[in-house]
Every structure is written in structure tokens, then in C-alpha cells.
Amino acid sequence: MNPITLLNQMEQAVHDADVSLPEEKVIAEQWVGLGFRVGDEQLVTAMGQIREVVPVVPLTPVSRTRSWMRGIANVRGTLLTVVDLQAYLGYEPVAIDQYSRLIVINDDSLQGCILVNRLQGLRHFDPVQDRCAVEGVPDSLAPYLIGGLSKEQEQWLVFDINKLVEDRTFRQVAA
């Protein structure tokens, strides 16, 4: 059989079968954040605002500082100020245990971290479909929120670490 004839037959068979290309599915862009608790509130913060998360290392207290300034931590040779986020926001201070973590803040102007009682892992949200209203938030927490997200009947408050870092009170740790 002539190769040209064979190619023509193959081309005709493809056209007759009407095989179409697979449809391109558009996947919604996901927003990923790190979940943690402050009191009874579930918070989530953008991954870009976090440099790393480490277990609590020994803390060196610093005299004449506010009660929410828990001390200095040596994390891989870098000295970081440690702020108890719950105490700073007016809740009971974190009782440090095996679940407590230090969230190292990703900000070049500050060598610090926030102490939280426990993480709730990475959370994935559709920034449009999962958006929800934020109501009944404690006044101490409200200035640091930029919205709310809801997934599987759980509400998450979006906590902006950058707003926390920009707050003059947060930077003034002297008592």
C-alpha cells in the first residue's frame, strides 16, 4: 500500500471518530495559610508572613518588659524576641507544653516571633467562595484582622501579622 494513501486513510479515520481534545479545567486559585488558635478563636495567617515555625526553645526572660514579652529565644544562632500573642491580645498567657510553637515573623525590620499554644496546620481556601463576614470579634483582635474565611462549617479569622508588627504597642516592650 502506498504510504500517502495510508496517511490519508488514517487522517480520515481520525476525522470520522470526531475525537476532541480534553477540556481545559480552570482550577480556582487557592489561598494557603497557617492555622492556629488564640483563646477560642481560630486564626489563619498568610504563609508569606511567616519565616518558619519551630518548637518552643528555652526562653531567656528580659527584665522590665511587659508581661506579654516572654523573653529571648536562640533559634539556630539568631536571637529572637518572643511575644505571647494570647497575652498581648488580652487572653490568658500561653501555658507552654509540647504543642506550643514559635511562629517566626517574616519581616526584615523585626527579629521576632509569636508564641502560640498550638497550630492547626495548613489551611487551603478559595479566596472568593470561602469568604465570610466577621462578626462578634473581640476588640483586642479586630485591628489585626483583614477578613474571614469559612470552610466545612468552620470560621477562620484572617490574622495579618504585618498589621501586628506595624502596631507601636507591639514594638514597645519596655514596661
C-alpha positions in Angstrom: 0.0 0.0 0.0 1.1 3.5 -0.9 2.3 5.5 2.2 0.4 8.6 1.1 -2.8 6.6 0.8 -2.3 5.1 4.3 -1.8 8.5 5.8 -4.9 9.8 4.1 -6.9 6.8 5.5 -5.6 7.5 9.0 -6.5 11.2 8.7 -10.0 10.3 7.5 -10.4 7.8 10.4 -9.5 10.5 13.0 -11.9 13.0 11.5 -14.7 10.3 11.4 -14.1 9.4 15.0 -14.5 13.1 16.0 -12.1 12.8 18.8 -11.8 16.2 20.5 -9.1 17.4 22.8 -9.7 17.1 26.5 -11.4 20.2 28.1 -9.2 22.5 30.0 -10.4 22.7 33.5 -9.8 26.0 35.3 -8.8 25.4 38.9 -9.6 28.3 41.2 -6.5 29.8 42.8 -6.1 28.7 46.4 -5.1 30.8 49.3 -2.9 28.9 51.8 -2.4 29.9 55.4 -1.3 28.6 58.7 -4.0 27.9 61.2 -3.6 28.5 65.0 -5.8 29.3 68.0 -5.9 32.4 70.2 -8.4 31.7 73.0 -11.5 30.3 71.4 -10.8 32.0 68.1 -9.4 30.1 65.0 -6.9 32.3 63.2 -5.2 31.8 59.9 -2.3 33.9 58.6 -0.7 34.1 55.1 2.3 31.9 54.6 4.3 34.8 53.2 4.1 36.5 56.6 5.8 33.5 58.3 9.5 32.8 58.0 9.3 29.4 59.8 7.7 27.6 62.7 9.7 26.0 65.4 9.0 24.1 68.7 9.5 26.3 71.7 13.1 26.5 72.7 14.4 27.7 76.1 13.5 31.3 76.7 15.6 33.8 78.5 13.4 36.3 80.4 14.1 40.0 79.9 13.6 42.2 83.0 11.5 45.4 82.9 9.4 44.3 79.9 5.7 43.9 79.5 4.1 40.7 80.7 3.4 39.5 77.2 7.1 39.7 76.3 8.1 36.2 77.2 11.8 36.6 76.5 14.5 36.0 74.0 15.0 32.7 72.1 18.0 31.5 70.3 16.8 29.9 67.1 19.7 28.5 65.1 22.0 31.2 66.3 19.6 34.1 65.8 18.2 35.9 68.9 14.5 36.5 68.5 12.1 38.4 70.8 9.2 36.2 71.8 5.8 37.7 72.2 3.0 35.7 73.8 0.2 36.5 71.3 -2.6 35.4 73.6 -1.3 37.6 76.5 -0.7 40.5 74.1 -4.3 40.3 72.9 -5.7 40.2 76.5 -6.2 36.4 76.8 -4.7 34.1 79.3 -0.9 33.6 78.7 0.1 30.5 76.8 0.9 27.6 79.0 3.9 26.2 77.2 3.7 22.5 76.5 4.8 20.0 73.8 2.2 21.5 71.4 3.3 25.2 71.7 5.1 26.7 68.8 7.0 29.8 67.9 5.9 31.4 64.6 8.9 33.4 63.3 7.8 36.6 61.7 8.9 37.2 58.1 9.8 40.9 58.5 13.2 42.4 57.8 12.7 45.2 60.3 12.0 42.9 63.3 13.8 39.8 64.6 10.9 38.2 66.5 8.3 35.6 66.8 4.9 35.0 68.3 4.2 32.2 70.8 1.0 30.2 70.2 -0.4 27.4 72.2 -1.0 25.1 69.2 -1.0 25.1 65.4 -3.9 23.8 63.4 -1.9 23.1 60.3 -2.0 24.5 56.7 -5.5 25.6 55.6 -6.5 25.9 51.9 -9.2 28.3 50.9 -10.8 29.6 47.7 -10.4 33.3 48.4 -13.8 34.1 46.7 -16.1 31.2 47.6 -14.9 30.8 51.1 -15.0 34.4 52.1 -17.4 35.2 55.0 -18.4 38.1 57.3 -16.6 38.6 60.5 -18.9 39.3 63.5 -18.5 39.3 67.2 -14.8 39.6 67.3 -13.1 40.7 70.5 -12.0 44.4 70.3 -8.3 43.5 71.0 -8.2 41.2 68.0 -10.2 43.3 65.5 -7.3 45.7 64.4 -5.2 42.8 63.2 -7.9 41.1 61.1 -8.4 41.5 57.3 -11.4 39.3 56.9 -12.9 35.9 57.5 -12.9 32.6 55.7 -15.3 29.7 56.2 -14.8 26.0 55.2 -16.6 22.9 56.3 -18.7 25.0 58.7 -15.6 26.4 60.5 -14.9 30.1 60.6 -11.4 31.3 60.3 -10.3 34.8 61.1 -7.6 36.1 58.7 -4.8 37.5 61.0 -2.4 40.0 59.4 1.0 39.7 61.1 2.1 42.8 59.2 -0.5 44.8 61.0 0.7 43.4 64.3 4.3 44.3 63.5 3.3 47.9 62.5 1.5 48.5 65.8 3.5 50.8 68.0 2.4 48.9 71.2 3.7 45.7 69.8 7.2 47.2 69.3 7.3 48.9 72.7 8.0 46.1 75.0 9.5 48.1 77.9 7.4 48.2 81.0 
